[in-house]
């Protein structure tokens, strides 16, 4: 039997997660089942939310503000920003709440607490897959050709996931100690959707502010994701793309370190 201690060797820690994979599968299946069990439209809500957001943003930025879409249908431009944004926002929100949501299991199951945040990744990727399929259907509908650069889109999806989970692990750790911290997450996400190029293109940012704007790693992720789908239209801002990938890896590493340093005290602080 493997016993987890405060200073467990990292190799043994990940081995313990693998040994508890049945628990990971159980938590993931439970989350997928409960997530839409009491909703009127079930899994369709995964598509209804981004579609409604697309319609609102298309009305505000496309029809009223008349922002440039570089010749692409404005609805497609918005939806290509919504898909990676929702992946980031959902993973960030769910990961930050994963410890509190599973607090009752801490006294019943002896396992690495990182299992619970990991389960949110699977759920988030299932939601993303449905949105991405709809996005591909939009490309076929509008006659947008699929280019070779589409093979790069997993880089930006992986970056979004790493960034969200890294930040979410830090937030989950703070939530366990300071319960009112979780009230800040919805506000951050609400502001983030407007500070990121979800409803508009990166090209609309003035050149003199481009580098400063790229400090938001989500901006580079969305820009890279759009570029991978329409490389002949969307111009990538390479410094921003590279920065986003690097900072996402760094945030995941720091998030895991921060989480692991505090997880032995979760049962006492929740």
Helices and strands as residue ranges (DSSP letters): H 10-19, H 21-35, G 42-44, H 45-57, I 58-64, H 74-101, G 103-105, H 114-142, G 148-152, H 153-177, G 179-181, H 182-195, G 202-204, H 207-213, H 217-229, H 238-262, G 263-265, H 266-269
